[in-house]
Amino acid sequence: MATRAWAEYENRRNAEPISTEIVAYNGVVESAWCDWGAKLTGVTNTRPGRSATCRTRTHSRPELSDALHEAGFAVVSFAGDFAGGPVRPENRTVVTAITRSANP
C-alpha cells in the first residue's frame, strides 16, 4: 500500500504544495500530480486515441489505523515488507487488520 509518507518520499521536492511529473514510455504519456494540502493524487495515462485518469486520496498510517478501527477491526499493524520488516518512508506499507472474535 502506498501511504502519504511513501508518496512524499518518492515525489515531493522541498516544500512544494503540488508536485507534478510527466513521463513518456512505450507510446504512453503519464501525467501525475500530488496535491499535498488536499491529500490527493492523480495520474492520467494517454496514448493515441485513449486516455484514462485515476484520482486517489493519500492517508497517513495513523489515519489508516483509525479508519480500520472505526470499521470494526480490533488489531491493526503495519510492516515495511511481507517479512514484517520495519516501516520506512521509502517502502510501501503492508497492513494487517484482524477482526474481533465472535467468541469472546
ChimeraX commands (.cxc) that place a marker at each C-alpha (Angstrom):
marker #1 position 0.00,0.00,0.00 radius 0.5
marker #1 position 1.23,3.47,-0.79 radius 0.5
marker #1 position 0.92,5.75,2.24 radius 0.5
marker #1 position 1.30,9.52,2.23 radius 0.5
marker #1 position 4.83,9.14,3.68 radius 0.5
marker #1 position 5.86,6.92,0.75 radius 0.5
marker #1 position 4.22,9.23,-1.81 radius 0.5
marker #1 position 6.06,12.23,-0.37 radius 0.5
marker #1 position 9.36,10.36,-0.23 radius 0.5
marker #1 position 9.02,9.35,-3.88 radius 0.5
marker #1 position 7.53,12.54,-5.33 radius 0.5
marker #1 position 7.86,15.68,-3.24 radius 0.5
marker #1 position 10.66,18.11,-3.81 radius 0.5
marker #1 position 11.22,20.53,-0.92 radius 0.5
marker #1 position 8.01,22.07,0.47 radius 0.5
marker #1 position 6.15,22.47,-2.84 radius 0.5
marker #1 position 2.36,22.42,-2.35 radius 0.5
marker #1 position 1.75,20.44,-5.56 radius 0.5
marker #1 position 4.18,18.05,-7.27 radius 0.5
marker #1 position 3.87,17.24,-10.96 radius 0.5
marker #1 position 5.67,14.86,-13.28 radius 0.5
marker #1 position 5.26,13.82,-16.90 radius 0.5
marker #1 position 6.89,10.64,-18.21 radius 0.5
marker #1 position 6.62,9.07,-21.67 radius 0.5
marker #1 position 7.29,5.38,-22.31 radius 0.5
marker #1 position 6.23,2.90,-25.00 radius 0.5
marker #1 position 3.88,5.40,-26.64 radius 0.5
marker #1 position 2.10,6.23,-23.35 radius 0.5
marker #1 position 2.35,9.62,-21.67 radius 0.5
marker #1 position 1.82,9.52,-17.90 radius 0.5
marker #1 position 0.97,12.84,-16.28 radius 0.5
marker #1 position 0.91,12.69,-12.47 radius 0.5
marker #1 position 0.24,15.23,-9.75 radius 0.5
marker #1 position 0.13,15.24,-5.96 radius 0.5
marker #1 position -1.70,17.97,-4.04 radius 0.5
marker #1 position -0.12,17.64,-0.59 radius 0.5
marker #1 position -2.50,20.01,1.19 radius 0.5
marker #1 position -5.64,18.33,-0.17 radius 0.5
marker #1 position -4.05,14.86,0.27 radius 0.5
marker #1 position -4.96,13.92,-3.32 radius 0.5
marker #1 position -3.02,12.32,-6.15 radius 0.5
marker #1 position -3.91,11.86,-9.76 radius 0.5
marker #1 position -2.48,10.09,-12.78 radius 0.5
marker #1 position -3.58,10.37,-16.40 radius 0.5
marker #1 position -2.24,7.85,-18.92 radius 0.5
marker #1 position -2.66,8.89,-22.52 radius 0.5
marker #1 position -1.91,7.07,-25.76 radius 0.5
marker #1 position -3.18,7.81,-29.25 radius 0.5
marker #1 position -6.97,7.53,-29.19 radius 0.5
marker #1 position -7.32,6.77,-25.48 radius 0.5
marker #1 position -6.88,8.39,-22.08 radius 0.5
marker #1 position -7.59,7.19,-18.54 radius 0.5
marker #1 position -7.41,9.10,-15.26 radius 0.5
marker #1 position -7.25,7.86,-11.69 radius 0.5
marker #1 position -7.53,10.06,-8.60 radius 0.5
marker #1 position -6.88,8.81,-5.09 radius 0.5
marker #1 position -6.68,10.18,-1.58 radius 0.5
marker #1 position -3.46,9.57,0.33 radius 0.5
marker #1 position -3.56,8.62,4.00 radius 0.5
marker #1 position -1.03,8.55,6.80 radius 0.5
marker #1 position -0.57,5.37,8.84 radius 0.5
marker #1 position -2.42,6.87,11.85 radius 0.5
marker #1 position -5.34,7.83,9.58 radius 0.5
marker #1 position -5.44,4.30,8.14 radius 0.5
marker #1 position -5.30,2.78,11.62 radius 0.5
marker #1 position -8.15,4.99,12.86 radius 0.5
marker #1 position -10.32,4.17,9.82 radius 0.5
marker #1 position -9.75,0.42,10.19 radius 0.5
marker #1 position -10.54,0.53,13.90 radius 0.5
marker #1 position -13.71,2.51,13.16 radius 0.5
marker #1 position -14.63,-0.19,10.58 radius 0.5
marker #1 position -14.51,-2.79,13.34 radius 0.5
marker #1 position -11.01,-4.22,13.19 radius 0.5
marker #1 position -9.62,-4.97,16.65 radius 0.5
marker #1 position -5.91,-5.15,15.79 radius 0.5
marker #1 position -4.15,-3.11,13.10 radius 0.5
marker #1 position -0.44,-3.36,12.42 radius 0.5
marker #1 position 1.98,-2.09,9.78 radius 0.5
marker #1 position 5.15,-3.55,8.31 radius 0.5
marker #1 position 7.65,-2.40,5.71 radius 0.5
marker #1 position 7.59,-5.70,3.81 radius 0.5
marker #1 position 5.94,-9.13,3.80 radius 0.5
marker #1 position 8.61,-10.47,6.17 radius 0.5
marker #1 position 7.48,-7.99,8.86 radius 0.5
marker #1 position 10.40,-5.60,8.37 radius 0.5
marker #1 position 10.43,-2.06,9.78 radius 0.5
marker #1 position 8.24,0.64,8.26 radius 0.5
marker #1 position 10.30,3.24,6.42 radius 0.5
marker #1 position 9.21,6.15,4.21 radius 0.5
marker #1 position 10.99,4.62,1.21 radius 0.5
marker #1 position 8.97,1.39,1.44 radius 0.5
marker #1 position 5.34,0.76,0.69 radius 0.5
marker #1 position 3.36,-0.45,3.69 radius 0.5
marker #1 position 1.91,-3.87,4.42 radius 0.5
marker #1 position -1.23,-3.55,6.58 radius 0.5
marker #1 position -2.61,-6.38,8.71 radius 0.5
marker #1 position -6.08,-5.92,10.21 radius 0.5
marker #1 position -7.73,-8.55,12.43 radius 0.5
marker #1 position -11.42,-8.62,13.28 radius 0.5
marker #1 position -12.82,-9.20,16.74 radius 0.5
marker #1 position -13.50,-12.82,17.53 radius 0.5
marker #1 position -17.15,-13.89,17.51 radius 0.5
marker #1 position -16.44,-15.95,20.65 radius 0.5
marker #1 position -15.09,-13.78,23.49 radius 0.5
marker link #1:1,2 radius 0.2
marker link #1:2,3 radius 0.2
marker link #1:3,4 radius 0.2
marker link #1:4,5 radius 0.2
marker link #1:5,6 radius 0.2
marker link #1:6,7 radius 0.2
marker link #1:7,8 radius 0.2
marker link #1:8,9 radius 0.2
marker link #1:9,10 radius 0.2
marker link #1:10,11 radius 0.2
marker link #1:11,12 radius 0.2
marker link #1:12,13 radius 0.2
marker link #1:13,14 radius 0.2
marker link #1:14,15 radius 0.2
marker link #1:15,16 radius 0.2
marker link #1:16,17 radius 0.2
marker link #1:17,18 radius 0.2
marker link #1:18,19 radius 0.2
marker link #1:19,20 radius 0.2
marker link #1:20,21 radius 0.2
marker link #1:21,22 radius 0.2
marker link #1:22,23 radius 0.2
marker link #1:23,24 radius 0.2
marker link #1:24,25 radius 0.2
marker link #1:25,26 radius 0.2
marker link #1:26,27 radius 0.2
marker link #1:27,28 radius 0.2
marker link #1:28,29 radius 0.2
marker link #1:29,30 radius 0.2
marker link #1:30,31 radius 0.2
marker link #1:31,32 radius 0.2
marker link #1:32,33 radius 0.2
marker link #1:33,34 radius 0.2
marker link #1:34,35 radius 0.2
marker link #1:35,36 radius 0.2
marker link #1:36,37 radius 0.2
marker link #1:37,38 radius 0.2
marker link #1:38,39 radius 0.2
marker link #1:39,40 radius 0.2
marker link #1:40,41 radius 0.2
marker link #1:41,42 radius 0.2
marker link #1:42,43 radius 0.2
marker link #1:43,44 radius 0.2
marker link #1:44,45 radius 0.2
marker link #1:45,46 radius 0.2
marker link #1:46,47 radius 0.2
marker link #1:47,48 radius 0.2
marker link #1:48,49 radius 0.2
marker link #1:49,50 radius 0.2
marker link #1:50,51 radius 0.2
marker link #1:51,52 radius 0.2
marker link #1:52,53 radius 0.2
marker link #1:53,54 radius 0.2
marker link #1:54,55 radius 0.2
marker link #1:55,56 radius 0.2
marker link #1:56,57 radius 0.2
marker link #1:57,58 radius 0.2
marker link #1:58,59 radius 0.2
marker link #1:59,60 radius 0.2
marker link #1:60,61 radius 0.2
marker link #1:61,62 radius 0.2
marker link #1:62,63 radius 0.2
marker link #1:63,64 radius 0.2
marker link #1:64,65 radius 0.2
marker link #1:65,66 radius 0.2
marker link #1:66,67 radius 0.2
marker link #1:67,68 radius 0.2
marker link #1:68,69 radius 0.2
marker link #1:69,70 radius 0.2
marker link #1:70,71 radius 0.2
marker link #1:71,72 radius 0.2
marker link #1:72,73 radius 0.2
marker link #1:73,74 radius 0.2
marker link #1:74,75 radius 0.2
marker link #1:75,76 radius 0.2
marker link #1:76,77 radius 0.2
marker link #1:77,78 radius 0.2
marker link #1:78,79 radius 0.2
marker link #1:79,80 radius 0.2
marker link #1:80,81 radius 0.2
marker link #1:81,82 radius 0.2
marker link #1:82,83 radius 0.2
marker link #1:83,84 radius 0.2
marker link #1:84,85 radius 0.2
marker link #1:85,86 radius 0.2
marker link #1:86,87 radius 0.2
marker link #1:87,88 radius 0.2
marker link #1:88,89 radius 0.2
marker link #1:89,90 radius 0.2
marker link #1:90,91 radius 0.2
marker link #1:91,92 radius 0.2
marker link #1:92,93 radius 0.2
marker link #1:93,94 radius 0.2
marker link #1:94,95 radius 0.2
marker link #1:95,96 radius 0.2
marker link #1:96,97 radius 0.2
marker link #1:97,98 radius 0.2
marker link #1:98,99 radius 0.2
marker link #1:99,100 radius 0.2
marker link #1:100,101 radius 0.2
marker link #1:101,102 radius 0.2
marker link #1:102,103 radius 0.2
marker link #1:103,104 radius 0.2
view
